[in-house]
C-alpha cells in the first residue's frame, strides 16, 4: 500500500517545469494521492528599494499572486490530465515557506524541478540544497529535460555488518519500500548498491599479526558478511516489485568495493541512472542541519534526478513559529 497520500509540488518559475509537473501529476495519480502545487514569491518590499511613494504593497502582492495563480492553473490545464490539482501562492523565503507548508499540512513527499543554475557545474542550486538539508519529508528533485519514464533507479543502501539487524533496520525498510514504489513500472529496473571497504591489509597484519593467507581470509569473510546482508534485503524487496509479463520482477544488486562518495556517482553514470535514491542521516545532537558528508559529496557530483529520504527522528531546524 502506498505511503504517499499527500504530495506537494514546489513551482520553480526560473526553470522549464512543464514536464516535471506532468511527471508529478502522473505519479500522484498512480499513488491515488492528492497533489498541491505551491509557489513561493519573494516579498515585494524586499524587491523594491527604495519603495515608491503611495504604493499599496498588499494590493500589489495580491495582484501578483492572482497572476501566478492564473498562470499555474493554465499550465496544469494545458497538460490535459484528468486530475484535480490545487494551487497555493505564498510569499516569503522559498525554502522556509515550503518547509512550513510541509509541516503545517503534513505532506508525505515534496517534488520540485532542479534549479540547475547556469553559473554552477552542479545540478542543484541554493534552495535545492537548503531543502535537501532541512525538509523533513522525502524530497524528489527532478532533472530538467529528463525522460518521464524512468528506466533505471538506483538505491544506495548502507548498513553495518557488525550489527546483524542493521541491513533490515526500520529506516532501510522504508528506503526499500519507497524504491519499490518508484520502480513500480514493469519496464523500470531497480538497482540496489552497497559500497564496502575491506580493512587495510597492512593494518591487519600489524594489529593481528596475521600472515598473508589469514589476512585474505579475513577480508573474504568480511565480504561474505556483506553478501549475506544483501541476500536478506533481496528476500524483502523482491516480493514487493510485483510481476511482469515474463514473471516475477527482481532487483539488481551491486556490491562494490570503494568509498561511497566515489562509487555512487560512478555507478549512477555507468548504469545510466534516471533517479538516485539515498537516505540521509542528520548529525547527532544537531537539529537537522546536515544530511551527512557522504550524501553532500555525492550530490555535488551526480547529474540525475534524486530522491532523498530522512529518518523519522529527523527534526527540521525550520519550525512553524520561527
C-alpha positions in Angstrom: 0.0 0.0 0.0 1.3 3.4 -0.9 2.8 5.5 1.9 2.4 8.7 -0.1 -1.1 10.2 0.2 -0.4 13.9 0.2 2.1 15.3 -2.3 3.4 18.8 -2.6 5.0 20.1 -5.8 7.1 23.3 -5.5 6.9 25.5 -8.6 10.3 26.7 -10.0 9.5 29.7 -12.2 13.0 30.1 -13.4 13.1 26.5 -14.9 11.2 24.8 -17.7 9.0 22.7 -15.5 6.0 21.6 -17.6 7.4 18.0 -18.0 8.4 17.8 -14.3 4.9 18.9 -13.3 3.4 16.4 -15.7 5.5 13.7 -14.0 4.4 14.8 -10.6 0.7 14.7 -11.6 1.1 11.2 -13.2 2.9 9.9 -10.0 0.2 11.3 -7.8 -2.5 9.6 -9.9 -0.6 6.3 -9.7 -0.3 6.6 -5.9 -4.0 7.7 -5.6 -2.6 10.7 -3.7 -3.7 14.4 -3.6 -1.4 16.9 -5.2 -0.9 20.6 -4.4 1.2 23.0 -6.4 2.9 25.6 -4.3 4.7 28.7 -5.5 6.5 31.0 -3.1 7.0 34.6 -4.2 9.6 36.9 -2.7 8.1 39.8 -0.7 7.6 42.9 -2.8 9.1 45.2 -0.1 12.4 43.3 -0.4 12.5 43.7 -4.2 11.8 47.5 -4.4 14.3 49.7 -2.7 13.5 52.5 -2.2 9.8 51.9 -2.0 7.8 54.2 -4.4 5.5 56.6 -2.6 1.8 55.8 -2.2 2.5 52.1 -3.1 -0.1 49.7 -1.7 2.2 46.7 -1.1 -0.7 44.4 0.0 -2.7 45.2 -3.2 0.3 44.7 -5.4 1.2 41.4 -3.8 -2.4 40.2 -4.2 -2.4 41.1 -7.9 0.9 39.3 -8.4 -0.5 36.3 -6.5 -3.6 36.3 -8.7 -1.4 36.5 -11.8 0.7 33.5 -10.8 -2.4 31.5 -9.7 -3.9 32.0 -13.2 -0.6 31.0 -14.9 -0.2 27.8 -12.9 -3.8 26.9 -13.3 -3.4 27.4 -17.1 -0.2 25.3 -17.1 -1.9 22.5 -15.3 -5.0 22.6 -17.6 -2.7 22.6 -20.7 -1.3 19.2 -19.7 -4.8 17.8 -20.3 -4.6 15.3 -17.5 -7.8 14.2 -15.8 -6.9 15.0 -12.3 -7.7 17.7 -9.7 -4.7 19.8 -8.6 -4.9 22.6 -6.0 -2.7 25.6 -6.2 -1.3 27.7 -3.4 0.6 31.0 -3.7 2.6 32.3 -0.7 5.2 35.0 -0.1 8.4 34.8 1.8 11.7 32.9 1.7 11.1 29.9 -0.6 12.7 27.1 1.3 11.4 28.3 4.6 7.8 28.7 3.5 7.9 25.4 1.7 9.1 23.5 4.8 6.5 25.3 6.9 3.8 24.2 4.4 5.1 20.6 4.6 4.9 20.8 8.4 1.6 22.5 8.7 -0.2 20.3 6.2 1.7 17.1 6.8 2.8 16.3 3.3 4.4 12.8 2.6 6.5 13.9 -0.4 7.9 17.1 -1.8 8.6 17.3 -5.6 10.4 20.0 -7.5 12.4 20.5 -10.6 16.2 21.2 -10.0 17.2 24.8 -10.1 20.2 23.8 -12.4 21.9 27.2 -12.1 23.9 28.0 -15.3 26.7 29.6 -13.3 27.4 26.3 -11.4 28.6 23.0 -12.6 26.3 21.1 -10.2 22.6 20.4 -10.9 21.3 21.7 -7.6 21.0 25.3 -6.6 20.9 27.1 -3.2 17.2 26.4 -2.4 17.6 22.8 -3.5 20.4 22.3 -1.0 18.5 24.1 1.8 15.6 21.7 1.2 17.8 18.7 0.9 19.3 19.5 4.3 16.2 20.8 6.2 13.0 19.4 4.7 11.5 16.7 7.0 9.7 14.7 4.3 11.2 12.9 1.4 12.3 15.2 -1.4 12.3 14.3 -5.1 14.2 16.7 -7.3 13.7 16.2 -11.0 16.4 16.9 -13.5 15.1 19.4 -16.2 14.6 17.6 -19.5 14.8 14.1 -18.0 12.7 11.4 -19.6 9.4 10.9 -17.9 9.5 7.1 -17.7 12.5 6.0 -15.6 14.4 3.1 -17.0 16.9 2.7 -14.2 16.5 3.6 -10.5 19.5 3.3 -8.1 19.1 2.9 -4.4 22.3 3.5 -2.4 21.9 1.5 0.8 24.2 1.5 3.8 24.5 -1.0 6.7 26.9 -2.3 9.3 27.8 -6.0 9.2 28.8 -6.0 12.8 25.1 -5.4 13.7 23.0 -8.3 12.3 19.9 -6.2 12.3 21.5 -3.2 10.6 20.7 -4.3 7.0 16.9 -4.5 7.7 16.5 -1.7 10.2 13.3 0.3 10.0 15.0 3.1 8.1 16.4 0.8 5.4 13.0 -0.9 5.1 11.4 2.5 4.5 14.0 3.2 1.8 13.3 -0.2 0.2 9.5 0.4 0.2 9.9 3.8 -1.4 12.2 2.4 -4.0 9.8 -0.4 -4.9 7.0 2.2 -5.3 9.2 4.4 -7.5 10.1 1.4 -9.6 6.5 0.0 -10.0 6.5 0.3 -13.8 7.3 -3.1 -15.3 9.9 -1.6 -17.6 11.8 0.1 -14.7 14.9 -1.7 -13.3 15.7 -1.2 -9.6 19.4 -1.4 -8.8 20.5 -1.6 -5.2 24.1 -0.6 -4.5 26.1 -1.2 -1.4 29.6 0.0 -1.0 32.1 -1.7 1.3 35.7 -1.1 2.2 37.9 -4.0 3.4 40.2 -3.3 6.3 43.6 -2.2 5.3 45.8 -5.3 4.9 48.9 -3.7 6.4 46.9 -2.6 9.4 45.5 -6.1 9.8 49.0 -7.6 9.7 50.3 -5.1 12.2 47.3 -5.3 14.5 46.6 -9.0 14.4 50.0 -10.4 13.5 48.3 -12.2 10.6 50.1 -13.9 7.7 49.0 -13.3 4.1 46.6 -16.2 4.0 44.9 -15.2 7.2 44.6 -11.7 6.0 43.0 -12.7 2.8 40.6 -15.0 4.7 39.6 -12.1 7.0 38.8 -9.9 4.0 36.9 -12.7 2.3 34.9 -13.3 5.4 34.0 -9.6 5.6 32.8 -9.6 2.0 30.7 -12.7 2.6 29.1 -10.9 5.6 28.0 -8.0 3.2 26.7 -10.6 0.7 24.6 -12.3 3.3 23.1 -8.9 4.3 22.3 -8.2 0.7 20.5 -11.6 0.4 18.3 -10.7 3.3 17.5 -7.4 1.6 16.7 -9.2 -1.7 14.3 -11.6 0.2 12.5 -8.5 1.5 12.3 -6.2 -1.6 11.8 -8.7 -4.5 8.3 -9.7 -3.5 7.3 -6.0 -3.4 8.3 -5.5 -7.0 5.4 -7.5 -8.4 5.3 -9.3 -11.7 5.7 -8.5 -15.4 4.6 -10.5 -18.4 7.8 -12.6 -18.0 7.1 -13.4 -14.4 8.4 -12.2 -11.0 10.5 -9.0 -11.1 13.8 -8.9 -9.3 16.1 -6.1 -8.2 19.7 -5.9 -9.5 22.3 -5.9 -6.7 25.7 -4.3 -6.8 28.3 -4.9 -4.1 31.2 -2.6 -5.0 34.4 -2.1 -3.1 35.3 1.5 -2.5 34.3 4.8 -0.8 30.6 5.6 -1.2 31.2 9.2 -2.3 33.3 7.9 -5.2 31.4 4.7 -6.1 27.8 6.1 -6.1 28.4 8.8 -8.7 30.4 6.3 -10.8 27.7 3.7 -10.7 24.9 6.3 -11.4 26.8 7.2 -14.6 27.7 3.7 -15.6 24.1 2.4 -15.1 22.5 5.4 -16.9 20.5 6.1 -13.8 17.4 8.3 -14.1 16.8 8.5 -10.3 19.2 8.1 -7.4 17.6 7.3 -4.1 19.6 8.0 -0.9 18.9 8.1 2.8 20.4 10.9 4.8 21.3 11.0 8.4 21.4 14.2 10.4 24.4 14.7 12.6 23.6 13.5 16.2 22.7 16.4 18.5 22.1 18.9 15.8 18.6 19.7 14.7 18.6 18.6 11.0 21.2 20.9 9.6 23.3 18.3 7.9 22.3 15.4 5.6 25.7 13.7 6.0 29.0 14.3 4.4 28.7 11.4 2.0 25.3 12.4 0.7 26.5 16.0 0.3 29.6 14.9 -1.7 27.5 12.6 -3.9 25.0 15.3 -4.7 27.9 17.6 -5.8 28.8 15.0 -8.5 25.6 13.4 -9.9 23.6 14.8 -12.8 20.4 12.8 -12.5 17.2 13.2 -10.5 17.4 12.4 -6.8 15.1 11.3 -4.1 16.5 11.9 -0.6 14.7 10.4 2.4 15.4 11.2 6.1 14.8 9.0 9.1 11.7 9.5 11.2 13.7 11.0 14.1 14.9 13.9 11.9 13.9 17.3 13.2 13.9 20.3 10.8 15.5 23.5 12.1 12.6 25.3 10.4 9.5 25.4 12.5 6.1 26.9 12.2 6.8 29.8 14.5 10.5 30.8 13.8 
